[in-house]
Amino acid sequence: MLQPVRRSAEPPDPMQIRLVHYALFRDARGRDAETVTTTAATPRALFDELGFGAALASPESWIRVAVNDDFAAWDARLADGDTVVFIAPTAGG
């Protein structure tokens, strides 16, 4: 009986993603905006790649993500040229 050929998954192509930073993310990155080259396929993977995931527990429960000016799911697919914003809650008064 023939066995199916197993091919290793090809690494994803690098993409250019524009990040806009506010509040604690601006403080962490030291800039208002930047363009990064990444193979992260989702906002969650990008968040971890940037090193935010190690410092912030359960970000999905209190941080929102926007992709191209619309709120998005943490597992939304990213595409080359997307703009991503991680939005932390703010206090006012």
Sequence and secondary structure as in RCSB ss.txt:
>XXXX:A:sequence
MLQPVRRSAEPPDPMQIRLVHYALFRDARGRDAETVTTTAATPRALFDELGFGAALASPESWIRVAVNDDFAAWD
ARLADGDTVVFIAPTAGG
>XXXX:A:secstr
              EEEEEE  HHHHHHHTSSEEEEEE   SHHHHHHHTTHHHHSSSGGGT EEEETTEEE TT
    TT EEEEE      
